[in-house]
Amino acid sequence: MNRDIEFRGKRADNGKWIVNSATYIRDGDGIWLSDEDTDVVKVIPETVGQFTGIKYENTEDAICVGDLFYCNGFENSINECVYFTRFGVVGYMAHWKAANKECFFDHFVNFPTTKFFHAGNIHDNPELLSDKP
């Protein structure tokens, strides 16, 4: 799967999101992304996430590491897009609140008919995971 390598993160100076940044710089002072004006600005490291190349249903927004979303057929679970370092893949962690269970899916591509619907992200909406086991 060919895709653009882009990132998003919250600006350190004002907390606004930078999205679709093709620039990623990490140095001794922190992490820097380019904003819509192509200025390179410092971002909060914990908020940086890479785009997966998978888009949400009915929008041009791409799913990014750190996003929270629902899937068709699994409306009772909130899913978190994660980078699983053990295998070096991007997948998602499903949190079934009602059943008090979690499950890791190692690829988005294993479910080609699945539709993803944006719910928020772990930085702005941590309450969506508050009942996580």
N, C-alpha and C positions, 0 to 999 in steps of 0.2 A: 504494500500500500504506500504510494507516494503521497506526501503531504508537506505543507510548509511547516517549518519549525518556528513556532511563535510562543510567546509567554505573556502572562499577565501578572500584575502585582499591585499592591497599594503603595502610593507615593508616601515616602517618609515625612515629607514636609506638610502635607495637607490631608492625607488619608484617602484621596480619590484614586479610583482604579485606573490603571493603565492597561489597555487590552491590545491584542494583536501586535505585540512588539517583536520584531525580528531581531532586535538587539538585546543581547544578554551579556553583561560584563560583570565578572566577579573579581574583586581585588581586595587589598587589605582594608579598605574603607567600607566594604559592603557589596551589595548587588545593585546594578544599575540597569534600567530598561529605557527604551526610547518611547516618548509620548507621541500624540498625534501631530505635534509640531516638530517632530524629530529631534527634540531636545533630549539629552540623556539625563535622567534623573534617578536619584537614589530611591530604592523601594525597601519596604519592610521585608526582610528575608523570609519570614515564616509565611508570608502571603503569596510568594512566587509560585506559580504553577504553569506547567507546560500544557499546551493544547494537544488534544488527542487526535484531532482530525475528524472526529465523529461530531455531527451536529445534532442539536435538539430538534424535535419535531416542530414544524411550522415556524422556523426561525433560521436565521443565518448564524446564530451564535453557536460556537463550538464548545463541546464539553472540555473542561480543563481540570487538571489535578487540583483537588480541593473543592470541586463542585458537589452539590447535593442535588439529587434528582429522583424522579419516580419513573418506573417503566410500565408500559402497558401490560396488563395481566398481573402486575404485582403492586397494586395501588396501596396495599397495606404495609409496604416497606419503603424506607428511605434509603437511598444508595449514595455512597460516597466514592468519588473517583480518587483512586490512590495509585501511587507508583510503588510497586512491590519490588523492593531492592534485591530480594533473594534470587529472583528469576530475571530481573531487569525488564519487566513488562508493565504496561499500564493496564489496569483492570479496575474493577470496582468491588467494594465491600457492601453487601446488602445487609441492612439491619431490620429484621422483622421484630417490631416492637411487641406485637401481640403474642408472638411465640417465644420472645426473649432469646432469639438466636441470631447468629451472624454467619455469613457465607461469603467467601471470596471467589469472584469470577475472574479468571486470569486474562480474558480477552473480551473486548467488545464485539469482535468480528465473529465469535462463535454463535451469536444470536442475531443473524441478519434481518429478521423480521421484527426485532424489538424496537419500539419507539421510546425515546427518552424525553422526559418533560422536566424542565428546570424548576427547582424548588428553592435554590439559594446557594450558599457556600459555607464552609466551615468557619470562616472568619466573621461574616456578618450575621449568620443564622445558626450559632451553635446550639440553640434551644431545640432545633430539629433532631439533634442526636441525644437530647437529654435523657431519654428513656433507653439508650443503648445499653446492652448487657455488659 
